[in-house]
Amino acid sequence: NLIGALSICAGHKGIAGGQFLDLKFEKQKKNKKEIIDMQLKKTGELMGFCCESAAIVAGVEDDREKLKEVGMNLGLLFQISDDLLDIHGDSKILGKPTQQDGKKGKATIMTIKNETQSNKMCNDIKTNIKESLYSHGDSAHTLLDCADYIFKRNY
């Protein structure tokens, strides 16, 4: 089960496909659905696998899909936060140059949404994650802390 999940995560429906779309979409106008699909594949599938793998290893089949969805949302949250940091971050703190996505013509949420709308999307994703994990109580605090960290990070 673990190897099968990793294969799906890494293949053309996951990371490899997302990276392909990232390069293919350069200098093209894409809509919100296309950008989110690409970001879910590119980073969401990886984080989705990480969360799903915990359920696989623990033998908790009932939570497998829910945890994968939480991970997918964490990945999307990371991507949108990264888009925001590329525009508004400090390159000295980030440790890499900023304003690169625009120069490369990358299709990001920031190409179709302003900062306020992008921040709202992040807050909505965090709310979705919290609602998904609510029934797990204190045992979900690490994933909830992770969502807060991803959104509030400045590097």
C-alpha positions as CSV (number, residue, x, y, z in Angstrom):
1,N,0.0,0.0,0.0
2,L,2.8,2.4,0.9
3,I,4.7,1.7,-2.4
4,G,1.5,2.1,-4.4
5,A,0.7,5.4,-2.7
6,L,4.2,6.7,-3.3
7,S,4.0,5.7,-7.0
8,I,0.8,7.6,-7.5
9,C,2.3,10.6,-5.6
10,A,5.5,10.7,-7.7
11,G,4.1,9.9,-11.2
12,H,2.3,11.8,-13.9
13,K,-0.8,12.4,-11.7
14,G,1.4,13.7,-8.9
15,I,4.7,15.5,-8.6
16,A,6.1,14.7,-12.0
17,G,2.8,15.9,-13.6
18,G,2.7,19.0,-11.5
19,Q,6.2,19.9,-12.4
20,F,5.5,19.4,-16.1
21,L,2.5,21.7,-15.8
22,D,4.5,24.3,-13.9
23,L,6.9,24.4,-16.9
24,K,4.2,24.2,-19.5
25,F,2.2,27.0,-18.0
26,E,5.1,29.5,-18.1
27,K,4.1,32.7,-20.0
28,Q,0.5,31.5,-20.4
29,K,-2.6,32.9,-18.8
30,K,-4.2,30.2,-16.6
31,N,-7.3,30.3,-14.6
32,K,-7.7,29.6,-10.8
33,K,-8.7,25.9,-11.3
34,E,-5.7,25.2,-13.6
35,I,-3.3,26.8,-11.2
36,I,-4.7,25.0,-8.2
37,D,-4.7,21.7,-10.0
38,M,-1.0,22.2,-10.9
39,Q,-0.1,23.2,-7.3
40,L,-2.0,20.3,-5.8
41,K,0.0,17.9,-8.0
42,K,3.3,19.7,-7.5
43,T,3.3,20.0,-3.7
44,G,-0.1,18.8,-2.5
45,E,0.5,15.2,-3.6
46,L,3.9,15.1,-1.8
47,M,2.4,16.4,1.5
48,G,-0.7,14.3,0.9
49,F,1.5,11.2,0.7
50,C,3.3,12.1,3.9
51,C,0.1,12.3,5.8
52,E,-1.5,9.3,4.1
53,S,1.6,7.2,4.8
54,A,1.1,7.7,8.5
55,A,-2.3,6.1,8.3
56,I,-0.9,3.3,6.1
57,V,1.9,2.5,8.5
58,A,-0.4,2.7,11.5
59,G,-2.9,0.4,9.8
60,V,-5.7,3.0,10.2
61,E,-7.5,2.6,6.9
62,D,-10.5,4.7,8.0
63,D,-8.3,7.8,8.2
64,R,-6.2,7.3,5.1
65,E,-8.2,9.5,2.7
66,K,-8.9,12.2,5.3
67,L,-5.2,12.5,6.1
68,K,-4.3,12.5,2.4
69,E,-6.7,15.4,1.9
70,V,-5.3,17.3,4.9
71,G,-1.8,16.8,3.4
72,M,-3.0,18.0,-0.1
73,N,-4.4,21.1,1.6
74,L,-1.1,21.7,3.5
75,G,0.7,21.5,0.1
76,L,-1.7,24.0,-1.5
77,L,-1.3,26.3,1.6
78,F,2.5,26.0,1.1
79,Q,2.3,26.9,-2.6
80,I,0.1,30.0,-2.1
81,S,2.3,31.1,0.8
82,D,5.3,30.7,-1.3
83,D,3.7,32.7,-4.1
84,L,3.0,35.5,-1.5
85,L,6.6,35.3,-0.3
86,D,8.0,35.6,-3.8
87,I,6.3,39.0,-4.2
88,H,6.3,40.3,-0.6
89,G,9.2,38.4,1.1
90,D,12.6,39.6,2.0
91,S,15.3,37.9,-0.1
92,K,17.8,38.2,2.8
93,I,15.4,36.3,5.1
94,L,14.2,33.8,2.5
95,G,17.8,33.0,1.4
96,K,16.8,33.2,-2.2
97,P,15.9,36.0,-4.7
98,T,12.3,37.2,-4.7
99,Q,10.2,38.4,-7.6
100,Q,11.3,35.5,-9.7
101,D,7.9,34.0,-10.5
102,G,6.9,37.1,-12.5
103,K,10.2,37.3,-14.3
104,K,9.8,33.6,-15.4
105,G,6.1,34.1,-16.3
106,K,5.1,31.4,-13.7
107,A,1.4,30.7,-13.4
108,T,0.7,31.3,-9.7
109,I,-2.2,32.4,-7.6
110,M,-0.7,35.8,-7.4
111,T,-1.1,36.2,-11.2
112,I,-4.9,36.1,-10.8
113,K,-5.5,37.2,-7.2
114,N,-4.3,40.1,-5.2
115,E,-2.7,39.8,-1.8
116,T,-5.9,40.1,0.2
117,Q,-7.6,37.5,-1.9
118,S,-4.6,35.2,-1.6
119,N,-4.5,35.6,2.2
120,K,-8.2,34.8,2.3
121,M,-7.6,31.6,0.3
122,C,-4.9,30.6,2.8
123,N,-7.2,31.3,5.8
124,D,-10.0,29.3,4.1
125,I,-7.5,26.3,3.5
126,K,-6.4,26.5,7.2
127,T,-10.0,26.5,8.3
128,N,-10.7,23.4,6.1
129,I,-7.7,21.6,7.6
130,K,-8.8,22.4,11.2
131,E,-12.4,21.2,10.4
132,S,-11.0,18.0,8.9
133,L,-8.9,17.3,12.0
134,Y,-11.4,18.6,14.7
135,S,-12.6,15.1,15.6
136,H,-9.0,14.0,16.4
137,G,-8.6,16.5,19.2
138,D,-5.1,16.9,20.7
139,S,-3.6,14.2,18.6
140,A,-3.9,16.5,15.6
141,H,-2.0,19.4,17.1
142,T,1.2,18.8,15.1
143,L,-0.6,19.1,11.8
144,L,-2.5,22.1,12.9
145,D,0.7,23.7,14.1
146,C,2.2,22.9,10.7
147,A,-0.6,24.7,8.9
148,D,-0.1,27.8,11.1
149,Y,3.7,27.7,10.5
150,I,3.4,27.3,6.7
151,F,1.2,30.3,6.5
152,K,3.0,32.6,9.0
153,R,6.5,31.8,7.8
154,N,8.7,34.4,6.4
155,Y,11.4,32.1,4.9
